[in-house]
Amino acid sequence: MKTDTDAAVETIKKNIHVDPKIGIILGSGLGKLVEEIEDPASIRYGDIPNFPVPGVEGHKGEVVAGSLAGVSILAFSGRVHYYEGYTMEEVCFPVRVMSGLGVESVIITNAAGAINETYEPGDIVIIADHINLMGQNPLRGTTHFIDMTEAYSHKLRAIAHEVADDLSLKLDEGVYLVLGGPSFESPAEIRMMRIMGADLVGMSTIPEVIMANKLGMKVLGLSVIANMAAGITGRPLTHTEVIDATRKGADAFKRLIRGIVERLGRQ
């Protein structure tokens, strides 16, 4: 029996010329990475059956397939968010499509606020674990009891650290906490999150990570620090600040991703 992802998978297959085992989801302001893809084939989300279309600045909304560092890759430039009014099923639709296309390892990225005051805007942080405070789970309505002990692959994290060392890039690890958004967090909420053990805060990523684990894909989560969280600097937060900070860290981000993909391609 056909699923709602089948038509999307078939449409993408007709428009690309590679068989990628590595996929990447590019968060706010991080879509410039697709410019690094060689011999690219692209298709807009709106031209793919059932595919949700983002409405947030910094999320272009296209699938790009080609070669990065000599390795076949499938990149999703932009994502939709739960706060936009999409269902969890729609938020995770791209991950299910990736699985249908044969992707085995997925790099899921985002722009995040820093709770940990040792971080600075533009820093890249590996997500080591997460705290889900969205009040929702993409597996709701099923009986899939997915183990989340290693939601973020130890192997992929080790590869990321090796690449960062080779490139002399600073790369931290931290715990990412998600809320539903779209309002930024209050200073009191940030103080609570710090007590809970969170280093980063954002409005995405965790639903996709849960779905990817359910589908058997290995996950590497990467956050680019876009701002210090509410109450730390005393300044108000804006989405423009998020986009500007991720652009500032774009060069290091692109170098890191290229190195990770190249090393994965040798596995």
Secondary structure, 3 states (H helix, E strand, C coil): CCCCCHHHHHHHHHHCCCCCCEEEEECCCCHHHHHHCEEEEEEEHHHCCCCCCCCCCCCCCEEEEEEECCEEEEEEECCCCHHHCCCHHHHCHHHHHHHHCCCCEEEEEEEEEECCCCCCCCCEEEEEEEEECCCCCCCCCCCCCCCCCCCCCHHHHHHHHHHHHHHCCCEEEEEEEECCCCCCCCHHHHHHHHHHCCCEEECCCHHHHHHHHHCCCEEEEEEEEEEECCCCCCCCCCHHHHHHHHHHCHHHHHHHHHHHHHHHHCC
